[in-house]
């Protein structure tokens, strides 16, 4: 149909109409509006638009997709062929949008995970099944370099202490086996004392992927290491949100769940509340944080404590 301005009467009418139904211009706009509104007296005449056949697919609470046809003033009226074509197109629009939202949510989760690791001062490393480093984020590289508890033996990462090295190899092989089998779970923590320097707390996890070679071409990635300097203090994020924004416990919980990519409907189902109750609490969160959209809350949650001091400026 084209791109509408915010004050476009056709856009306003489509948004009020029932979704997944095809509407002609005469079904959306009354004769009086068509006779006086500049959209019809100027734009439609200048662009030779005689009629519109359009429909809308509502995609969640913040996105609407619209598609349809424009008919020139001299063309014959729309018929069943156009309506059938539009009807066939709508399910595909919904499917494409569902895939887009899933990919977008995965991206949000990845950003949130990185942000949380940053604020918890945790590094991430990926090893192959033989113990060779495939990937380290900047913090992991620094911790491995400065802690003095690791050595590299022919490219294989090993703790300097022989007893720690033996246990680390056992844990690594166990996780590699789980990753190879593609089923089950196995994880363990290992503390490495750093002498006069700080020690490291390692969480050894299997790298589970349907096709690891797709991401790491040279080796099949097998083991994840989450590395932190000593045992990190657990951050009670909900408590921080309550303190900073003067939220109640349930409001902070809604804020955090929205920030982690959950929808209002998902929050209601998991917490056994009505959708309207969750929406009411979400409105109070908007009022207290100064945000207007759920996407703003997601970004605010991703920023973490440094961004909460003055969220309006950051956003």
C-alpha positions in Angstrom: 0.0 0.0 0.0 2.8 2.4 0.7 4.3 4.3 3.6 2.0 6.4 5.7 2.5 9.5 7.7 1.5 9.4 11.4 -1.5 11.7 10.7 -2.6 9.7 7.6 -6.3 9.0 7.8 -6.0 5.6 6.0 -3.3 4.5 8.4 -5.5 5.5 11.4 -8.5 3.6 9.9 -6.5 0.5 9.2 -5.1 0.4 12.7 -8.6 0.6 14.1 -10.0 -2.1 11.8 -10.1 -5.8 12.6 -6.8 -7.4 11.5 -6.5 -10.2 8.9 -9.5 -8.8 6.9 -9.3 -7.0 3.5 -10.8 -3.5 3.3 -11.6 -1.2 0.5 -11.1 2.5 0.8 -14.9 3.1 1.1 -15.0 0.6 4.0 -12.3 2.5 5.9 -13.0 6.2 5.2 -16.4 7.9 4.9 -17.4 10.1 2.0 -17.1 13.3 4.0 -13.4 12.6 4.8 -12.7 11.8 1.2 -14.3 15.0 0.1 -12.3 17.4 2.4 -9.1 15.7 3.5 -5.9 16.7 1.7 -4.8 13.1 1.4 -7.7 12.4 -1.0 -8.1 15.9 -2.6 -4.4 16.3 -3.3 -2.2 13.2 -2.8 -4.6 10.6 -4.3 -5.4 12.8 -7.3 -1.7 13.6 -7.9 -0.7 9.9 -7.6 -3.7 8.7 -9.5 -5.0 6.5 -6.7 -8.7 5.6 -7.1 -9.0 2.9 -4.5 -7.1 0.8 -1.9 -7.5 -2.9 -0.9 -5.5 -3.4 2.3 -5.1 -5.6 5.3 -3.2 -5.6 8.5 -1.5 -8.3 10.5 -1.0 -7.5 14.2 2.4 -8.8 15.3 2.7 -8.6 19.1 2.0 -5.4 21.0 4.2 -3.0 19.1 4.3 -3.9 15.4 1.7 -4.1 12.6 2.4 -5.2 9.1 0.2 -3.9 6.3 0.0 -5.1 2.7 -2.4 -4.6 -0.2 -3.0 -3.0 -3.6 -3.5 0.4 -5.0 -5.9 0.9 -8.0 -5.6 3.7 -10.5 -8.6 5.9 -11.0 -9.3 4.5 -14.5 -8.7 0.8 -13.6 -11.7 -1.5 -13.0 -12.8 -2.2 -9.4 -11.0 -4.7 -7.2 -12.5 -8.3 -7.5 -12.1 -11.6 -5.8 -8.7 -12.3 -7.4 -7.1 -9.5 -5.4 -8.9 -10.5 -2.2 -7.8 -14.1 -2.6 -4.2 -13.0 -3.3 -4.1 -10.9 -0.2 -5.7 -13.7 1.9 -2.9 -16.1 0.7 -0.2 -13.5 1.6 -1.3 -12.8 5.2 -0.2 -16.1 6.7 3.2 -15.7 5.2 3.5 -12.3 6.6 2.7 -13.7 10.1 5.3 -16.5 9.6 8.0 -14.1 8.5 7.3 -11.8 11.5 7.4 -14.7 13.9 10.8 -15.7 12.6 12.0 -12.1 12.8 10.8 -11.8 16.4 12.5 -15.1 17.4 15.8 -14.0 15.9 15.5 -10.5 17.5 14.9 -12.1 20.9 17.9 -14.3 20.5 20.0 -11.2 19.7 18.6 -9.5 22.8 19.4 -12.5 25.0 22.9 -12.6 23.6 23.4 -8.9 24.4 22.0 -9.3 27.9 24.3 -12.3 28.5 27.3 -10.3 27.5 26.2 -7.3 29.6 25.7 -9.5 32.6 29.1 -11.2 32.2 30.7 -7.7 31.9 29.1 -6.4 35.1 29.9 -9.7 37.0 33.4 -9.5 35.7 33.3 -12.9 34.1 35.3 -14.0 31.1 34.3 -16.5 28.5 36.6 -19.0 26.7 35.9 -21.8 24.3 38.2 -24.8 24.0 38.3 -27.7 21.6 38.2 -31.3 22.9 42.0 -31.3 23.2 42.1 -28.1 25.3 43.2 -25.6 22.6 41.8 -22.1 22.9 39.3 -21.3 20.1 37.9 -18.1 21.5 38.3 -15.7 24.5 36.5 -12.5 25.2 38.7 -9.6 26.3 38.2 -10.1 30.0 39.0 -13.9 29.8 42.2 -13.0 27.9 43.3 -10.6 30.6 42.4 -13.0 33.5 44.3 -15.9 31.9 47.3 -13.7 31.2 47.5 -11.9 34.5 46.4 -14.5 37.0 49.5 -16.6 36.5 47.6 -19.9 37.2 47.6 -21.2 33.6 50.3 -22.3 31.2 50.2 -23.2 27.5 51.7 -26.6 26.6 51.9 -27.0 22.8 48.9 -24.7 22.5 46.9 -26.7 25.1 45.6 -24.6 28.1 46.5 -26.2 31.4 46.7 -25.0 35.1 50.3 -24.8 36.4 49.7 -26.9 39.4 49.8 -30.6 38.4 46.9 -31.6 40.7 44.8 -28.8 39.3 45.8 -29.8 35.8 44.8 -33.4 36.2 41.4 -32.4 37.6 40.9 -29.8 34.9 41.7 -32.3 32.1 39.1 -34.7 33.7 36.4 -32.1 33.8 37.3 -31.0 30.2 37.1 -34.5 28.9 33.8 -35.1 30.7 32.3 -32.0 29.1 33.7 -32.9 25.7 32.0 -36.3 26.0 28.7 -34.7 26.8 29.1 -32.3 23.9 30.0 -35.1 21.5 27.0 -37.2 22.6 24.7 -34.1 22.3 22.6 -35.1 25.3 22.7 -34.8 29.1 24.2 -32.1 31.2 27.5 -31.8 33.0 29.2 -28.9 34.7 31.7 -28.3 37.5 33.5 -25.5 39.2 37.3 -25.5 39.9 39.1 -22.9 42.0 42.8 -22.3 41.0 44.9 -20.5 43.7 47.1 -17.8 42.2 49.7 -17.5 44.9 50.5 -13.8 45.5 48.1 -13.0 42.7 44.4 -13.5 42.7 43.0 -16.9 42.0 40.5 -17.9 39.4 37.1 -19.5 39.7 36.4 -21.7 36.6 33.0 -23.1 35.6 33.6 -25.8 33.1 30.6 -26.5 30.8 29.9 -28.6 27.7 29.5 -26.7 24.4 26.1 -28.0 23.1 25.4 -27.2 19.5 23.6 -29.0 16.7 26.5 -28.1 14.3 29.5 -26.7 16.1 31.7 -26.8 13.0 29.3 -24.1 11.5 30.7 -21.7 14.1 34.3 -23.0 14.5 35.6 -24.3 11.2 39.0 -25.6 12.4 37.8 -27.6 15.4 34.6 -29.0 16.8 34.1 -26.7 19.8 33.5 -28.8 22.9 34.1 -26.9 26.2 33.1 -23.6 27.6 34.9 -21.9 30.4 33.3 -19.1 32.5 36.2 -17.4 34.2 36.0 -15.0 37.2 38.4 -13.5 39.6 37.7 -15.4 42.8 34.1 -16.1 43.6 32.0 -13.2 42.2 29.3 -11.8 44.4 25.9 -12.5 43.1 24.1 -9.4 42.0 20.4 -9.2 43.0 19.3 -7.3 40.0 15.7 -7.0 41.0 16.7 -5.5 44.3 18.8 -3.0 42.5 15.9 -2.1 40.2 13.6 -1.6 43.2 16.1 0.7 44.9 16.9 2.8 41.9 13.4 3.3 40.5 11.4 2.9 43.7 9.6 -0.2 42.4 7.6 -2.7 44.3 8.8 -6.3 44.2 6.2 -7.4 41.6 7.0 -4.3 39.5 10.7 -5.0 39.5 10.0 -8.6 38.5 7.9 -7.5 35.5 10.7 -5.0 34.6 13.3 -7.7 34.7 11.3 -10.2 32.8 10.5 -7.7 30.0 14.2 -6.8 29.9 15.0 -10.5 29.4 12.7 -10.7 26.4 9.5 -12.1 27.8 6.2 -10.9 26.6 3.3 -9.7 28.8 1.4 -12.9 27.9 4.4 -15.1 28.9 4.8 -13.3 32.2 1.1 -13.7 33.0 1.2 -17.4 32.2 4.4 -18.2 34.1 3.4 -16.2 37.2 -0.3 -17.2 37.1 -1.5 -13.7 36.8 -4.0 -12.2 34.4 -2.7 -10.3 31.4 -4.5 -7.2 32.6 -2.7 -7.3 36.0 0.7 -7.6 34.3 -0.2 -4.7 31.9 -1.2 -2.6 34.9 2.1 -3.2 36.7 4.0 -2.6 33.4 2.3 0.8 33.2 3.5 1.7 36.7 7.0 0.6 35.6 6.8 2.9 32.6 5.7 5.8 34.9 8.5 5.3 37.4 11.3 4.7 34.9 10.2 7.4 32.4 10.1 4.9 29.6 7.3 4.6 27.0 7.9 1.3 25.2 8.9 -2.2 26.1 11.9 -2.0 23.8 13.1 0.9 26.0 12.9 -1.3 29.1 14.9 -4.0 27.3 17.7 -1.5 26.4 17.6 -0.1 30.0 17.9 -3.6 31.5 20.8 -4.4 29.1 22.7 -1.3 30.2 22.8 -2.5 33.7 23.7 -0.4 36.8 25.9 2.2 34.9 23.0 3.2 32.7 20.3 3.2 35.5 21.6 6.4 37.1 20.4 8.6 34.2 18.5 6.4 31.8 16.9 9.2 29.9 20.2 10.7 28.8 21.7 7.3 27.8 18.7 6.3 25.8 
